[in-house]
Amino acid sequence: MRAVLRPFYAACLLFLSGLAVSAQTGADLAALARLLPEASHVSGDEQGVTLDIGLSQPVPYRVFSLADPDRIVIDFREVAFGDWTEMVDWPAAITAAAAGPARMAGWSRLVLDLARPLQPQTVEMTSDPQSGQARVTLRLVPVSATRFAAATVAPPEAQAPQAVLQMGARPQDDGRLVVAIDPGHGGVDPGAVRGRYTEADLVLTFSRELRDALRRTGLVDVVLTREADVFVPLPARVTMARAVGADLFISVHADALAEGRARGATVYTLSDTASDAAAAALAEQHDRADLLQGIDLHGADDVVAGVLMDLARVDTAPRSTAFAAALVDKIGAADLRLHRRPMGEAGFTVLRAADIPSVLLEIGFMSDEADLRNIRDPDWRAVMQSAIIAAIMEWAAADAARMSLLRQ
C-alpha cells in the first residue's frame, strides 16, 4: 500500500516542507530559475525582517541558521541571483548579504549575516498558476542567543553523510528521512490540564516548532498527525504515518501524574505484553491490508495476522529501542532533566505500528511545576528540539548502516 500512495504523499510533503511543487514537470523544476528583482522586496523594523523573493518559477528550497557568525541561509535548487543582493537597501538587522552557487552541486545559496539573533517565524512559497512565477516569503523575528544557538545546524553539505541521505530510500523517492510527529490529544480530548494550560495545546506548539526546526535542516520531510486543536483517533494517527511512508514516528506528550511522582523527560517503546494485545486488536480490524506494507492480510485468520506482525516487529522493535536510547542520550547531553527511569515500555496505541520504528516522548510532566515552566519556555523548548534533532540524525545514520550490513 505504501508503494502505491508514496508518490502522492511525497508531493504533499514537498509542499508542506517548503520544497514547493507545482503543476510543472520535474524537468521544469530542475531548470535554472531567475530571481525577479522587480518582484523582490526587503523590509525591516524592531519586530523583525521580511523578505519577499520573486522567482521565475517554483524550485525546492530549504532554510537554516548558522553560527560564528550568526547567519540565515536559504538554499534554492537552483536560482540565478544576478547582482540583486548589491541592489537591496538591507535593514540594520542584516549586516551583509551574498548569493551564488552552493557547495552542493545543483544548489544556489543566499546568505544573510545578522546583527542580532533572528529566526524564521514563517517561511512559505506561493506560485501564480497564470504566469508560473513563484514567491518565497520569509519572516525573521528576534530570538534570544540561547534559542538561536540551539537551532543552528551544520550546513547540509557538511552535515549529511550518505547514510542519512539514503536512509529508507525507495523508488521515486528523493531519499529524505520521513518523520511523523504526533502531537498528543486534541479537540474534545485536552489531555492533562493544569490551570489554564492543556497538554493538547502545549504539545501542539512544541510539535510545530520541532517540525519547522527539522525542515530547516534540509534533510527531513515532516508530517504532523494534527495541525490544529482537533481530535484525531489514535489508530488514524498510525494509519496517517504509514500512508506517508514514515521512517520514524514520534508521539509527543506532557502528561500529569500525582504531585511529586514524576518529572523529567521519558521515552517509551511498546512492551512485549502490549505487543501481543496490539496484534490481537489490530487483527480484528476489517481492513487488515493496512497493517503491514506489501502484505495482504485480507481473509487471513487472527493467528496468521499475529504471526506476521510479530515477524515485522522482530526488525522494528530493536530499531525503536535504538532511537529511544539515542533520545535519552542526547537529552541528557543537553543538560535537560530526565526522569529517574528515562526509558520505559508501555502499551500505547500509537506505538502499535508493526512496520514503523515508534516512540512516545514525554517532554515533561505538567504535574511538576518546574517541568510545566520549562515546557512553556521557548528557549527550553528550542534546546529540547535541538536534542531531538541530534538524536534523529544519529539514529538515522546508524540505522542506515545497520540496514546496509543486513543487505550484504
C-alpha positions as CSV (number, residue, x, y, z in Angstrom):
1,M,0.0,0.0,0.0
2,R,2.8,2.4,0.9
3,A,4.4,1.9,-2.5
4,V,1.1,3.0,-4.2
5,L,0.5,6.0,-2.0
6,R,4.1,7.2,-1.8
7,P,4.3,9.4,-4.9
8,F,1.2,11.4,-4.0
9,Y,2.1,11.9,-0.4
10,A,5.7,12.7,-1.3
11,A,4.4,15.6,-3.4
12,C,2.3,16.7,-0.4
13,L,5.3,16.6,1.9
14,L,7.4,18.6,-0.6
15,F,4.8,21.4,-0.5
16,L,4.3,21.2,3.3
17,S,8.0,21.3,4.0
18,G,8.7,24.3,1.7
19,L,10.1,22.2,-1.1
20,A,7.5,23.7,-3.3
21,V,5.8,21.8,-6.1
22,S,3.7,23.0,-8.9
23,A,1.9,21.6,-12.0
24,Q,5.2,21.9,-13.9
25,T,7.1,18.8,-14.8
26,G,10.1,17.6,-13.0
27,A,12.3,18.9,-15.8
28,D,10.8,22.3,-15.3
29,L,11.6,22.3,-11.6
30,A,15.1,21.2,-12.3
31,A,15.8,24.1,-14.7
32,L,17.6,27.2,-13.6
33,A,15.2,29.8,-12.1
34,R,15.8,33.5,-12.2
35,L,15.4,35.9,-9.3
36,L,12.9,38.7,-10.3
37,P,14.3,42.0,-8.9
38,E,11.0,43.9,-9.6
39,A,9.1,41.2,-7.5
40,S,11.6,41.0,-4.7
41,H,11.4,43.3,-1.6
42,V,13.0,43.5,1.8
43,S,11.7,45.4,4.8
44,G,12.7,45.6,8.5
45,D,11.6,47.1,11.8
46,E,12.0,46.5,15.5
47,Q,9.8,43.4,15.2
48,G,11.9,41.7,12.6
49,V,12.7,41.4,8.9
50,T,10.5,40.3,6.0
51,L,11.9,39.1,2.6
52,D,9.8,38.6,-0.4
53,I,11.8,36.8,-3.1
54,G,10.3,36.7,-6.6
55,L,11.3,33.8,-8.8
56,S,10.7,33.0,-12.5
57,Q,9.4,29.5,-11.4
58,P,8.9,27.4,-8.3
59,V,12.0,25.5,-7.1
60,P,12.7,23.3,-4.0
61,Y,14.3,25.3,-1.2
62,R,15.4,25.0,2.5
63,V,16.1,27.5,5.3
64,F,18.5,27.0,8.2
65,S,20.7,29.0,10.6
66,L,24.5,29.0,11.1
67,A,26.6,30.4,14.0
68,D,30.0,32.1,14.2
69,P,29.0,34.5,12.8
70,D,25.2,34.3,13.1
71,R,23.6,33.8,9.6
72,I,20.4,32.8,8.0
73,V,20.9,30.6,4.9
74,I,18.3,30.0,2.1
75,D,19.3,27.3,-0.4
76,F,17.5,27.0,-3.7
77,R,17.7,24.4,-6.4
78,E,18.7,26.5,-8.3
79,V,18.5,30.2,-8.9
80,A,20.4,32.8,-10.8
81,F,20.5,35.8,-8.4
82,G,22.5,38.3,-10.6
83,D,23.5,41.3,-8.6
84,W,20.3,41.6,-6.6
85,T,22.0,41.5,-3.2
86,E,24.0,44.6,-4.1
87,M,20.9,46.5,-5.2
88,V,19.0,45.9,-2.0
89,D,18.8,48.5,0.8
90,W,19.2,46.0,3.6
91,P,17.8,46.9,7.0
92,A,20.1,47.3,10.0
93,A,19.4,43.8,11.3
94,I,21.2,42.4,8.1
95,T,24.8,43.5,8.1
96,A,25.7,41.8,4.8
97,A,24.2,39.6,2.1
98,A,25.7,37.4,-0.6
99,A,24.3,35.0,-3.2
100,G,25.8,32.4,-5.5
101,P,26.4,28.7,-6.1
102,A,26.3,26.5,-3.0
103,R,28.9,23.8,-2.4
104,M,26.4,21.1,-3.1
105,A,26.0,20.6,-6.8
106,G,22.8,21.9,-8.3
107,W,22.0,24.3,-5.4
108,S,22.3,28.1,-5.1
109,R,22.6,29.9,-1.7
110,L,21.6,33.2,-0.2
111,V,23.4,34.1,3.0
112,L,22.3,36.8,5.4
113,D,24.7,38.0,8.1
114,L,22.8,39.0,11.2
115,A,23.5,42.0,13.5
116,R,21.4,40.2,16.2
117,P,19.9,36.7,16.6
118,L,16.9,36.2,14.3
119,Q,15.0,33.1,13.4
120,P,12.3,32.3,10.8
121,Q,8.8,32.8,12.1
122,T,7.1,31.9,8.8
123,V,8.5,30.5,5.6
124,E,6.3,29.8,2.6
125,M,6.3,29.6,-1.2
126,T,3.4,30.6,-3.3
127,S,3.0,30.3,-7.1
128,D,1.0,32.0,-9.7
129,P,-0.8,29.5,-12.0
130,Q,-1.1,32.0,-14.7
131,S,2.4,33.3,-15.0
132,G,4.2,30.3,-13.5
133,Q,6.2,32.6,-11.3
134,A,6.8,32.0,-7.6
135,R,7.3,34.0,-4.4
136,V,9.2,32.9,-1.3
137,T,8.2,34.9,1.8
138,L,10.5,34.7,4.9
139,R,9.7,36.5,8.1
140,L,12.6,36.7,10.6
141,V,11.9,37.7,14.2
142,P,14.3,38.4,17.1
143,V,15.1,35.5,19.5
144,S,17.5,35.0,22.4
145,A,21.0,34.0,21.8
146,T,20.3,30.7,23.5
147,R,17.4,29.9,21.3
148,F,19.3,30.8,18.2
149,A,22.3,28.7,19.2
150,A,20.1,25.7,19.9
151,A,18.6,25.9,16.4
152,T,21.8,26.2,14.4
153,V,23.0,23.3,12.3
154,A,26.0,22.4,10.2
155,P,25.5,23.2,6.5
156,P,23.7,20.3,4.7
157,E,26.9,19.5,2.7
158,A,28.8,19.0,5.9
159,Q,26.0,17.6,8.0
160,A,24.6,14.9,5.7
161,P,26.5,11.7,5.4
162,Q,25.3,9.5,2.6
163,A,23.9,7.1,5.2
164,V,21.4,9.8,6.3
165,L,20.6,10.9,2.8
166,Q,19.9,7.4,1.6
167,M,18.0,6.3,4.7
168,G,14.9,4.5,3.7
169,A,15.4,5.3,0.0
170,R,12.5,3.9,-2.0
171,P,11.5,4.0,-5.7
172,Q,10.5,7.5,-6.9
173,D,11.8,8.9,-3.5
174,D,14.3,11.7,-3.0
175,G,15.9,9.7,-0.2
176,R,14.9,12.1,2.6
177,L,14.1,10.8,6.0
178,V,10.3,11.0,6.6
179,V,9.4,11.7,10.3
180,A,5.8,11.6,11.5
181,I,5.3,13.8,14.6
182,D,2.2,13.1,16.6
183,P,1.1,15.9,19.0
184,G,-0.9,14.0,21.6
185,H,-4.6,14.6,22.3
186,G,-6.6,17.5,20.8
187,G,-10.1,18.7,20.3
188,V,-12.5,17.1,22.7
189,D,-9.6,15.4,24.4
190,P,-7.4,18.1,26.0
191,G,-5.2,15.6,27.8
192,A,-3.7,16.8,31.0
193,V,-4.9,20.1,32.4
194,R,-3.1,22.4,34.8
195,G,-4.8,25.7,35.4
196,R,-5.3,27.4,32.0
197,Y,-2.8,25.1,30.3
198,T,-3.8,21.9,28.4
199,E,-1.4,19.2,27.3
200,A,-3.0,19.3,23.8
201,D,-2.1,22.9,23.3
202,L,1.4,22.7,24.8
203,V,2.5,19.7,22.8
204,L,1.0,21.1,19.6
205,T,3.1,24.2,20.0
206,F,6.2,22.1,20.7
207,S,5.5,19.8,17.7
208,R,5.0,22.7,15.3
209,E,8.3,24.2,16.4
210,L,10.0,20.8,16.1
211,R,8.6,20.3,12.6
212,D,10.0,23.7,11.5
213,A,13.4,23.0,13.0
214,L,13.6,19.7,11.3
215,R,12.6,21.2,7.9
216,R,15.3,23.8,8.3
217,T,18.0,21.0,8.2
218,G,17.1,20.3,4.6
219,L,17.4,16.6,5.3
220,V,14.0,15.6,6.7
221,D,10.4,15.6,5.4
222,V,7.9,16.0,8.3
223,V,4.2,15.4,8.7
224,L,2.1,16.3,11.8
225,T,-0.8,14.0,12.6
226,R,-2.7,17.1,13.6
227,E,-2.1,20.7,12.7
228,A,-4.7,22.3,14.9
229,D,-6.7,21.7,18.1
230,V,-8.7,18.8,16.6
231,F,-9.5,15.3,17.7
232,V,-7.8,12.5,15.7
233,P,-8.5,8.9,16.7
234,L,-5.4,7.0,17.8
235,P,-5.5,4.4,15.1
236,A,-5.9,7.1,12.5
237,R,-2.6,8.7,13.6
238,V,-0.8,5.4,13.0
239,T,-2.5,5.0,9.6
240,M,-1.6,8.5,8.6
241,A,2.1,7.9,9.4
242,R,2.0,4.7,7.4
243,A,0.3,6.4,4.4
244,V,3.0,9.0,4.1
245,G,5.7,6.3,4.3
246,A,7.1,7.5,7.6
247,D,10.6,6.1,8.5
248,L,10.1,7.2,12.2
249,F,7.1,8.0,14.4
250,I,7.4,10.3,17.5
251,S,4.3,10.9,19.7
252,V,4.8,13.9,21.9
253,H,3.1,14.2,25.3
254,A,3.3,16.1,28.6
255,D,1.1,14.1,31.0
256,A,0.2,14.9,34.6
257,L,0.5,12.4,37.5
258,A,0.1,12.7,41.2
259,E,2.1,15.6,42.6
260,G,5.8,14.7,43.0
261,R,5.5,11.3,41.4
262,A,7.1,12.1,38.0
263,R,9.2,14.7,36.4
264,G,11.6,15.0,33.5
265,A,11.6,13.6,30.0
266,T,10.7,9.9,29.5
267,V,10.8,7.8,26.3
268,Y,8.5,4.8,25.9
269,T,8.6,1.9,23.4
270,L,5.9,-0.8,23.0
271,S,6.2,-3.5,25.6
272,D,6.2,-7.2,24.8
273,T,2.9,-7.7,26.6
274,A,1.3,-4.8,24.8
275,S,2.6,-6.2,21.5
276,D,0.5,-9.3,21.9
277,A,-2.6,-7.3,22.8
278,A,-1.9,-4.9,20.0
279,A,-1.6,-7.7,17.5
280,A,-4.8,-9.3,18.6
281,A,-6.7,-5.9,18.4
282,L,-5.3,-5.0,15.0
283,A,-6.1,-8.4,13.6
284,E,-9.8,-7.9,14.4
285,Q,-10.0,-4.9,12.1
286,H,-11.7,-5.4,8.8
287,D,-9.2,-3.8,6.5
288,R,-6.1,-5.7,7.6
289,A,-4.3,-4.9,4.4
290,D,-3.4,-1.6,6.1
291,L,-1.4,-3.4,8.9
292,L,1.8,-4.2,7.0
293,Q,3.4,-2.7,4.0
294,G,3.1,-5.0,1.0
295,I,1.3,-7.8,2.9
296,D,-2.4,-8.5,2.1
297,L,-3.9,-9.9,5.3
298,H,-7.4,-9.8,3.9
299,G,-9.0,-13.2,4.7
300,A,-6.2,-14.3,7.0
301,D,-7.1,-15.6,10.4
302,D,-6.1,-13.9,13.6
303,V,-3.2,-16.4,14.2
304,V,-1.6,-15.7,10.8
305,A,-2.1,-11.9,11.2
306,G,-0.5,-12.0,14.7
307,V,2.5,-14.0,13.4
308,L,3.1,-11.7,10.5
309,M,3.0,-8.6,12.8
310,D,5.4,-10.3,15.3
311,L,7.8,-11.1,12.4
312,A,7.7,-7.4,11.4
313,R,8.4,-6.3,15.0
314,V,11.4,-8.6,15.2
315,D,13.1,-5.9,13.0
316,T,11.1,-2.8,14.1
317,A,11.3,-3.2,17.9
318,P,15.1,-3.0,18.2
319,R,15.1,0.0,15.9
320,S,12.6,1.7,18.1
321,T,14.7,0.9,21.2
322,A,17.8,2.2,19.5
323,F,16.1,5.5,18.8
324,A,14.7,5.7,22.3
325,A,18.3,5.2,23.6
326,A,19.6,7.9,21.3
327,L,16.9,10.3,22.5
328,V,17.8,9.7,26.1
329,D,21.5,10.2,25.4
330,K,21.0,13.5,23.5
331,I,18.5,14.9,26.0
332,G,20.9,14.1,28.8
333,A,23.9,15.6,26.9
334,A,21.9,18.8,26.5
335,D,21.7,19.0,30.3
336,L,17.9,18.7,30.3
337,R,16.1,17.0,33.1
338,L,15.4,13.3,32.6
339,H,13.1,11.1,34.6
340,R,14.9,8.8,37.1
341,R,13.9,5.9,34.8
342,P,14.1,7.7,31.4
343,M,13.3,4.6,29.2
344,G,10.1,2.6,29.7
345,E,7.8,0.2,27.9
346,A,4.0,0.6,27.7
347,G,1.1,-0.5,25.5
348,F,0.3,2.9,24.0
349,T,-2.0,2.6,21.0
350,V,0.1,4.9,18.8
351,L,3.1,2.6,19.2
352,R,1.4,-0.3,17.6
353,A,2.6,0.1,14.0
354,A,4.4,-3.1,13.2
355,D,6.4,-1.6,10.4
356,I,7.5,1.9,11.7
357,P,10.0,2.5,14.5
358,S,7.9,4.3,17.0
359,V,8.4,6.0,20.4
360,L,6.3,8.1,22.8
361,L,8.2,11.0,24.2
362,E,7.0,12.7,27.4
363,I,8.9,16.0,27.2
364,G,8.0,16.6,30.8
365,F,5.1,16.3,33.2
366,M,2.6,19.1,33.7
367,S,2.0,18.0,37.2
368,D,5.5,19.1,38.1
369,E,5.8,22.9,38.4
370,A,9.4,23.0,37.1
371,D,8.5,20.8,34.1
372,L,5.5,22.9,33.3
373,R,7.6,26.1,33.4
374,N,10.1,24.6,31.1
375,I,7.5,23.4,28.6
376,R,6.2,27.0,28.4
377,D,9.7,28.5,27.9
378,P,10.6,28.9,24.2
379,D,14.3,28.8,25.0
380,W,14.0,25.5,26.8
381,R,11.8,24.1,24.0
382,A,14.5,25.1,21.4
383,V,17.2,23.2,23.3
384,M,14.9,20.1,23.7
385,Q,14.1,20.3,20.0
386,S,17.8,20.5,19.1
387,A,18.5,17.4,21.2
388,I,15.7,15.5,19.4
389,I,17.0,16.5,16.0
390,A,20.5,15.4,17.0
391,A,19.1,12.0,18.1
392,I,17.2,11.6,14.8
393,M,20.3,12.3,12.8
394,E,22.5,10.0,14.8
395,W,19.9,7.2,14.8
396,A,19.3,7.6,11.0
397,A,23.0,7.2,10.2
398,A,23.4,4.2,12.5
399,D,20.1,2.6,11.2
400,A,21.1,3.1,7.6
401,A,24.5,1.5,8.3
402,R,22.8,-1.4,10.0
403,M,20.4,-1.9,7.1
404,S,23.3,-1.8,4.7
405,L,25.0,-4.6,6.6
406,L,21.8,-6.7,6.6
407,R,21.5,-6.3,2.9
408,Q,25.0,-7.7,2.5
